[in-house]
Amino acid sequence: MPVEFLGIAATNDGSETTPRSGVSFDKEYTLRLARAHEDHGWDRVLFAYGSGSPIPAAAAGYLAAKVDSLQILLAHRPNVSYPTYAARTFATLDQISDGRLTVHFITGGSDHEQRREGDTLTKDQRYARTREYIEIVKKVWTRREAFDHEGEHYRFHDFVSDVFPVQEPHPGVSFGGSSPAAYAAGGAEADVYCLWGEPLAQTAEQIEEVGRAARAAGRADLPRIQVAFRPIIAPTEELAWEKAHRTVGAIRERRAGGPSLTRRHSAESPENTGSQRLIAIAEQGERFDRALWTPTAAATGGAGNSNALVGTPETVAQALLDYYDLGVDILSARGYDLLDDAIDFGRYVIPIVREEVAKRDRERAERGPQTLERTLSGLAVAG
């Protein structure tokens, strides 16, 4: 199966290790970072969402008009706009980008962060709302006749849009979460289900949970699986581990320096299941499998995509292939020096993974007819 790589569409050069050097929305840096991804083998970039941050839909529209082939994953929180408005926003962006948009619906894992923009629902209520929201957005994208909606969270009458996506039947829907409520909502509605980087065994368990939820929702297909990591690469293993320890030191120094880095995340008792899982894994040990390293997640309190893959490009590529072999076909990666790390990862890791995936696909295709022939031969003998 094909493999895709997702990077980050940051609007400034700040990260967990380095304060930004300029304004929050630096147009020149945003474009430079996107073009670095496009020029070095990445498939798409994520515009993340945070209260107080630049509006990702507007930034995505700016970028879509200036890059040639890079696809866009747009994060969106249902509480910030009505679904009929959001659906038209997304359809317009899909038109601007010539069909390169996927929408990542964020339910929200922190009550405090949600309340900054007036959202007072509980987490389970938010998941129910998100599921209803996605259902409405899909209808707006695809229905040419006016319709009514009477739901738990939204009610409207005689609505029909006059702008539709380029993609048929509609842009992809991306979703994430690690709680039962998340599996149920995403399993029912998502084209892509997003997980944070965990050890292989736990990742396999989550993939099974997503598949079980999709089947329970009556789906014949299953969501594609995306897993996110923070790669730390260097020419030798020794240099990579030195870099990893410097990175954790810089994260801790930044967190100790003031509230700016921690405004969206707290290291104390995170509410969302995904962060709780990352912290629990870090408490079990620092190193897992081929290259997974947890101190970066521990240093940020399990904030989002925070577990690292450490090693040479070859080591990190092989670690990513271990996840591919589990059924993961979208690999999300973001370094701590956003621009330089995107270039290095694109130059040195992505080609190895793509070559090995192509090799696996060729071997699978070669085995397929032989396997079928042996099966038919066995049936003939049995008959």
C-alpha positions as CSV (number, residue, x, y, z in Angstrom):
1,M,0.0,0.0,0.0
2,P,1.3,3.6,-0.6
3,V,2.9,5.5,2.3
4,E,2.5,9.2,2.9
5,F,4.4,11.7,5.0
6,L,2.8,14.5,7.0
7,G,4.9,17.5,8.2
8,I,4.0,20.7,10.0
9,A,2.8,24.0,8.5
10,A,3.9,26.3,11.3
11,T,3.3,30.0,11.0
12,N,6.5,30.9,12.9
13,D,9.8,29.3,13.8
14,G,9.1,28.7,17.5
15,S,9.1,25.2,19.0
16,E,9.4,23.5,22.4
17,T,13.1,24.1,22.3
18,T,13.3,27.6,20.8
19,P,11.2,30.8,21.2
20,R,9.9,32.3,18.0
21,S,12.1,35.0,16.4
22,G,9.3,37.2,15.1
23,V,5.5,37.6,14.9
24,S,3.0,34.8,15.4
25,F,2.0,34.8,11.7
26,D,5.2,35.2,9.7
27,K,4.0,34.8,6.1
28,E,7.5,34.5,4.6
29,Y,8.5,31.7,7.1
30,T,5.2,29.9,6.6
31,L,5.8,29.8,2.9
32,R,9.5,28.9,3.2
33,L,8.7,26.0,5.5
34,A,6.0,24.7,3.2
35,R,8.2,24.8,0.2
36,A,10.9,23.0,2.0
37,H,8.4,20.2,2.6
38,E,7.2,20.3,-1.0
39,D,10.8,20.2,-2.3
40,H,11.9,17.3,-0.1
41,G,9.4,14.6,-0.7
42,W,6.6,15.3,1.9
43,D,3.0,14.8,0.8
44,R,1.1,17.2,3.1
45,V,1.5,19.5,6.0
46,L,-0.7,20.1,9.1
47,F,-2.1,23.5,10.1
48,A,-2.7,23.0,13.8
49,Y,-5.2,24.8,16.0
50,G,-4.9,26.6,19.3
51,S,-6.9,29.3,21.0
52,G,-5.2,32.6,20.4
53,S,-3.1,31.3,17.5
54,P,-3.4,32.5,13.9
55,I,-6.6,31.2,12.2
56,P,-5.5,28.0,10.4
57,A,-8.1,28.2,7.6
58,A,-6.9,31.6,6.6
59,A,-3.3,30.6,6.7
60,A,-4.1,27.4,4.7
61,G,-5.8,29.5,2.0
62,Y,-2.7,31.7,1.8
63,L,-0.5,28.7,1.4
64,A,-2.7,26.8,-1.0
65,A,-2.5,29.6,-3.5
66,K,1.3,29.6,-3.4
67,V,2.4,26.0,-3.5
68,D,2.0,23.6,-6.4
69,S,1.4,20.1,-5.1
70,L,1.7,20.0,-1.3
71,Q,-1.5,18.8,0.3
72,I,-3.0,20.5,3.4
73,L,-4.4,18.9,6.6
74,L,-6.5,21.6,8.3
75,A,-7.2,21.2,12.0
76,H,-10.6,22.5,13.1
77,R,-12.5,22.6,16.4
78,P,-16.3,22.2,16.0
79,N,-17.0,24.7,18.8
80,V,-15.6,27.7,16.9
81,S,-18.0,27.9,14.0
82,Y,-21.4,26.5,12.9
83,P,-21.1,23.4,10.8
84,T,-22.9,24.9,7.7
85,Y,-20.4,27.8,7.8
86,A,-17.4,25.5,8.3
87,A,-18.4,23.2,5.5
88,R,-18.5,26.1,3.0
89,T,-15.1,27.3,4.3
90,F,-13.6,23.9,3.7
91,A,-15.3,23.6,0.3
92,T,-13.9,27.0,-0.7
93,L,-10.4,25.9,0.5
94,D,-10.7,22.7,-1.5
95,Q,-11.4,24.8,-4.6
96,I,-8.5,27.1,-3.9
97,S,-6.1,24.2,-3.4
98,D,-7.5,22.2,-6.5
99,G,-8.6,19.4,-4.3
100,R,-5.7,19.1,-1.9
101,L,-7.6,19.5,1.4
102,T,-8.2,17.1,4.3
103,V,-9.9,18.3,7.5
104,H,-8.8,17.1,10.9
105,F,-11.6,17.5,13.4
106,I,-10.4,18.2,16.9
107,T,-12.8,17.4,19.8
108,G,-10.5,19.0,22.4
109,G,-8.8,17.2,25.3
110,S,-8.5,20.1,27.8
111,D,-11.5,21.7,29.4
112,H,-9.5,24.8,30.2
113,E,-8.4,25.2,26.6
114,Q,-11.9,24.7,25.3
115,R,-13.4,27.3,27.7
116,R,-11.0,29.9,26.4
117,E,-13.4,30.1,23.4
118,G,-16.6,29.5,25.2
119,D,-16.9,25.7,25.1
120,T,-18.3,24.4,28.3
121,L,-19.3,20.8,27.3
122,T,-17.8,17.8,28.9
123,K,-15.4,15.6,26.9
124,D,-18.0,12.9,26.1
125,Q,-20.5,15.6,25.1
126,R,-17.8,17.1,22.9
127,Y,-17.3,13.8,21.1
128,A,-21.0,13.4,20.5
129,R,-21.1,17.0,19.1
130,T,-18.1,16.3,16.9
131,R,-19.8,13.2,15.4
132,E,-22.9,15.2,14.7
133,Y,-20.8,18.1,13.3
134,I,-19.0,15.8,10.8
135,E,-22.2,14.2,9.7
136,I,-23.6,17.7,8.9
137,V,-20.4,18.8,7.1
138,K,-20.5,15.8,4.9
139,K,-24.1,16.5,4.0
140,V,-23.4,20.1,3.1
141,W,-20.5,18.9,0.9
142,T,-22.6,16.5,-1.0
143,R,-26.3,17.5,-1.1
144,R,-27.6,19.7,-3.9
145,E,-31.0,20.0,-2.5
146,A,-32.0,21.9,0.7
147,F,-32.3,19.9,3.9
148,D,-33.3,20.3,7.5
149,H,-31.4,19.1,10.6
150,E,-32.8,18.4,14.1
151,G,-30.0,17.1,16.3
152,E,-28.8,17.2,19.8
153,H,-26.4,20.1,19.2
154,Y,-27.5,21.7,15.9
155,R,-30.8,22.6,14.4
156,F,-31.4,24.4,11.1
157,H,-33.9,24.4,8.2
158,D,-33.9,24.6,4.4
159,F,-30.1,24.8,4.0
160,V,-28.3,24.2,0.8
161,S,-24.8,25.3,-0.1
162,D,-23.7,26.9,-3.4
163,V,-20.0,26.0,-3.1
164,F,-18.9,22.4,-3.3
165,P,-15.5,20.7,-2.9
166,V,-13.4,19.6,-5.9
167,Q,-12.9,16.2,-4.4
168,E,-15.5,13.5,-4.9
169,P,-17.5,12.6,-2.9
170,H,-15.8,15.1,-0.5
171,P,-12.4,16.0,1.2
172,G,-11.0,13.5,3.5
173,V,-12.0,13.5,7.2
174,S,-9.3,13.1,9.8
175,F,-9.8,12.4,13.5
176,G,-7.8,11.4,16.6
177,G,-8.2,10.3,20.1
178,S,-7.5,7.3,22.4
179,S,-10.6,7.1,24.6
180,P,-13.6,4.8,23.9
181,A,-15.7,7.9,22.9
182,A,-13.0,8.9,20.4
183,Y,-12.8,5.4,18.9
184,A,-16.6,5.3,18.5
185,A,-16.8,8.7,16.8
186,G,-13.7,8.4,14.7
187,G,-14.4,4.8,13.8
188,A,-17.8,5.8,12.5
189,E,-16.8,9.0,10.5
190,A,-13.1,9.2,9.8
191,D,-11.2,8.4,6.6
192,V,-7.9,8.8,8.5
193,Y,-7.5,8.0,12.2
194,C,-4.6,9.7,13.9
195,L,-2.6,8.3,16.8
196,W,0.4,9.6,18.7
197,G,3.6,7.6,18.6
198,E,3.5,4.7,21.1
199,P,5.4,1.4,21.3
200,L,4.5,-1.1,18.6
201,A,2.4,-3.3,20.9
202,Q,0.2,-0.5,22.1
203,T,-0.1,0.9,18.6
204,A,-1.3,-2.4,17.3
205,E,-3.9,-2.5,20.1
206,Q,-5.2,1.0,19.2
207,I,-5.4,0.0,15.5
208,E,-7.6,-2.9,16.5
209,E,-9.8,-0.7,18.6
210,V,-10.3,1.7,15.7
211,G,-11.2,-1.2,13.4
212,R,-13.6,-2.7,15.9
213,A,-15.3,0.7,16.3
214,A,-15.6,1.1,12.5
215,R,-17.1,-2.4,12.1
216,A,-19.5,-1.7,15.0
217,A,-20.7,1.4,13.1
218,G,-21.5,-0.8,10.1
219,R,-18.6,0.3,7.9
220,A,-17.3,-2.0,5.3
221,D,-14.1,0.0,4.9
222,L,-11.7,0.9,7.7
223,P,-10.0,4.2,8.4
224,R,-6.4,4.6,7.3
225,I,-4.0,4.9,10.2
226,Q,-1.7,7.8,10.9
227,V,1.0,7.8,13.6
228,A,3.0,10.9,14.7
229,F,6.6,11.1,16.0
230,R,9.4,13.6,16.7
231,P,12.4,12.4,14.8
232,I,15.9,13.2,16.1
233,I,18.4,12.1,13.5
234,A,22.2,12.5,13.1
235,P,24.9,10.8,11.0
236,T,25.9,8.4,13.8
237,E,24.0,6.8,16.6
238,E,26.2,8.5,19.2
239,L,25.6,11.9,17.7
240,A,21.8,11.2,17.5
241,W,21.7,10.4,21.2
242,E,23.8,13.4,22.1
243,K,21.3,15.5,20.1
244,A,18.4,13.8,21.9
245,H,19.7,14.6,25.3
246,R,20.4,18.2,24.3
247,T,16.8,18.5,23.0
248,V,15.3,17.3,26.3
249,G,17.5,19.8,28.1
250,A,16.3,22.6,25.9
251,I,12.7,21.6,26.4
252,R,13.1,21.6,30.2
253,E,14.9,24.9,30.1
254,R,12.1,26.5,28.0
255,R,9.4,25.1,30.4
256,A,11.2,26.5,33.4
257,G,11.6,29.9,31.8
258,G,8.0,31.0,31.8
259,P,4.4,30.3,30.9
260,S,4.6,31.0,27.1
261,L,5.4,27.4,26.2
262,T,2.9,25.9,28.6
263,R,-0.1,28.1,27.8
264,R,-1.8,25.3,25.9
265,H,-0.5,22.3,27.9
266,S,0.2,21.4,31.5
267,A,2.6,18.8,32.7
268,E,0.3,18.2,35.7
269,S,-2.4,15.5,35.2
270,P,-3.5,16.0,31.6
271,E,-7.2,15.4,31.0
272,N,-7.0,13.7,27.6
273,T,-6.5,10.0,27.4
274,G,-3.8,10.3,24.7
275,S,-1.5,12.4,26.9
276,Q,-2.2,10.1,29.9
277,R,-1.1,7.2,27.8
278,L,2.2,8.9,26.8
279,I,3.0,9.7,30.4
280,A,2.2,6.2,31.5
281,I,4.5,4.8,28.8
282,A,7.3,7.2,29.8
283,E,6.9,5.9,33.4
284,Q,7.5,2.4,32.2
285,G,10.8,3.2,30.5
286,E,12.7,5.5,28.3
287,R,13.4,3.3,25.2
288,F,11.1,1.0,23.4
289,D,11.4,-1.2,20.3
290,R,13.9,0.0,17.7
291,A,14.2,3.7,18.3
292,L,11.2,5.1,20.3
293,W,12.3,7.4,23.1
294,T,9.9,8.8,25.7
295,P,11.8,11.6,27.7
296,T,10.6,14.2,25.2
297,A,7.0,13.3,26.0
298,A,7.7,13.2,29.7
299,A,9.4,16.7,29.6
300,T,6.3,18.2,27.9
301,G,3.7,16.4,30.1
302,G,2.6,14.2,27.2
303,A,1.7,17.3,25.2
304,G,0.5,16.2,21.7
305,N,3.0,14.6,19.3
306,S,5.9,14.3,21.7
307,N,7.5,10.8,21.6
308,A,10.8,10.8,19.7
309,L,12.4,8.4,17.3
310,V,16.2,8.6,17.8
311,G,19.1,7.4,15.6
312,T,20.7,7.6,12.2
313,P,18.4,8.1,9.2
314,E,18.6,4.4,8.5
315,T,17.6,3.5,12.1
316,V,14.7,5.9,12.1
317,A,13.5,4.8,8.7
318,Q,13.5,1.1,9.8
319,A,11.6,2.1,12.9
320,L,8.9,3.8,10.7
321,L,8.8,0.7,8.6
322,D,8.0,-1.3,11.7
323,Y,4.8,0.8,12.0
324,Y,4.1,0.5,8.3
325,D,4.2,-3.2,8.8
326,L,1.5,-2.9,11.5
327,G,-0.8,-1.2,8.9
328,V,0.2,2.5,9.4
329,D,0.4,4.2,6.0
330,I,0.5,7.9,7.0
331,L,3.7,8.8,8.9
332,S,3.6,12.2,10.7
333,A,7.0,13.7,11.7
334,R,8.1,17.0,13.0
335,G,11.5,18.0,14.3
336,Y,12.4,20.6,16.9
337,D,14.2,22.9,14.3
338,L,11.2,22.9,12.1
339,L,12.8,24.0,8.8
340,D,16.2,22.3,9.0
341,D,14.7,19.1,10.4
342,A,12.1,19.0,7.6
343,I,14.8,19.2,5.0
344,D,17.0,16.6,6.7
345,F,14.2,14.2,7.2
346,G,13.1,14.6,3.6
347,R,16.6,14.1,2.2
348,Y,17.7,11.2,4.4
349,V,14.7,9.3,5.8
350,I,11.8,9.6,3.4
351,P,13.7,8.1,0.4
352,I,14.7,5.0,2.5
353,V,11.1,4.4,3.6
354,R,9.7,4.9,0.1
355,E,12.2,2.5,-1.4
356,E,11.5,-0.2,1.2
357,V,7.8,0.2,0.9
358,A,8.0,-0.1,-2.9
359,K,10.1,-3.3,-2.4
360,R,7.6,-4.7,0.0
361,D,4.8,-4.0,-2.5
362,R,6.7,-5.7,-5.3
363,E,7.3,-8.7,-3.2
364,R,3.7,-8.8,-2.1
365,A,2.5,-8.6,-5.8
366,E,4.9,-11.4,-6.7
367,R,3.7,-13.6,-3.9
368,G,0.0,-12.9,-4.6
369,P,-0.4,-14.9,-7.9
370,Q,1.8,-17.7,-6.5
371,T,-0.3,-17.9,-3.3
372,L,-3.5,-17.9,-5.3
373,E,-2.2,-20.6,-7.6
374,R,-1.2,-22.8,-4.6
375,T,-4.6,-22.3,-3.0
376,L,-6.4,-23.2,-6.2
377,S,-4.2,-26.3,-6.7
378,G,-4.9,-27.4,-3.1
379,L,-8.6,-27.1,-3.7
380,A,-8.4,-29.1,-6.9
381,V,-6.5,-31.9,-5.1
382,A,-9.0,-31.9,-2.3
383,G,-11.8,-32.0,-4.7
